[in-house]
Amino acid sequence: MKMQTGNTVVFLGAVIPEQVAWAGTDYPDLTVGDTYTLASVKQFPSFTHVTLDGIAGKFNSVHFRVV
């Protein structure tokens, strides 16, 4: 399922620092298995940035799955 603003997502973890740096995103200090609501989704050719309601920062979408 394509990620869209308003979707509920679960944090998968498996955060690799190089992956975070390559995408120019923030390191997610989140709990694996917790769910969050997408505040915004910005798609690029090779990756997607997402922001979460009530959480500061932008994150690489590979660390989340739509539920």
N, C-alpha and C positions, 0 to 999 in steps of 0.2 A: 504494500500500500504506500502510495506517495505521501510524504510528510506535508502537512498543511497547517497553517495557523489555526489554533484551537484544538488540534489533535492531542490526545493523551498518549504519552510515550513512557516507556520504562527504561531506566538507565541500566545498560548492560555491563559497564565497567570495561576491563581490558584496555585501559588507557596507556598508550605508548607515548612517552614524551616527544619523540621525533615526529610522530603523527600529529600531535597537537601543534608543534612548532611549524611543521610544513603547511598546515592549513591556516596558520595565523590566528588560532583560537586560544581561548583560556583553558587552563587545566581544570577539569571538572572535579571539584571536591564534593562529590555527591555520593549517596549510598546506593550500592548495587541493589536492584530490585524495586527501588522506590519509583513511583510514578510522578510525572510532571506534565504540565500543560504547555504546549508550544505557544510562545508569544509572537514569534516571527520565524520565517523560513526564507533564506536567501540562497538560491542555487547558483553555483558556478560550474564551469565545464568539468572540473575534476573532483569537486567536493561540494558539500552543502553546509552552511552555517545555520545554527538554530539558536534562538534565545528562549528562555523559559520564564513563565510567569513567576514573579517574586524572587528570582535568582539573578544575581548580577553576573554579567559576562556573556560571551558568545561561545558556542561549542560546536565541534564537528559532529555531524549527524550520525556518523558510524557508531557512536557510543550509545545510540538509542534505537528503540524499535517501537513502532506504533502498536498500541493495544486496543 
